[in-house]
Amino acid sequence: MTDYSQVSAPAAPAPAGAVAPVVVPPPTLPAPSAAPPPSVNDLAHELAAMKIALTAVNNSAAAFKAATVSFETSLATLDTMVAALLAPQPPVAPTPAHIGMVGPWVAGRLYGVVPQAHLTPALDASPADKWYAITRGTYVGLTRNSAVSLHAVTGISTALSDRFTSQAEALDHFNTALDLGAIAIIQ
């Protein structure tokens, strides 16, 4: 609120052509507060609190930056892994766990190499078993499982697998083919 009590009105009207003086009221200041000014200790505590807050912000920024770098590294690794998975891969023929690479050369096992000697009879064979002699395929040997025999020859136009009613017939057929050089691994 402006206090006009100290402003006085002119005593007489101003002569014609004279400029009337401009009266500016004095500035109003806010009323003094009832609270005393902060002490040095209060200011020191306020400054310490601000430093702690600033340190927390800096630590958060550093943690955020470290997390960002870690995330970017992980993302780059993931990109590399995805690219490797999407890259064309050479076809790999499945190799069942029961395929051997070396002797002893026994009926009932399959081999990923051409046997170096005649196959010998499997001791656990029953006379009623059907036997499959695989002489040309992704693996060779004698098996009682038709699905395994089919797996060894599927997709190979020159593969050979014959079914026999006894182990003796299958062994004779396979060993004869081995003697003739007709056993072959085909990839």
Helices and strands as residue ranges (DSSP letters): H 40-86, E 99-100, E 110-111, E 131-137, E 140-143, H 146-153, E 160-164, H 167-179, E 184-185
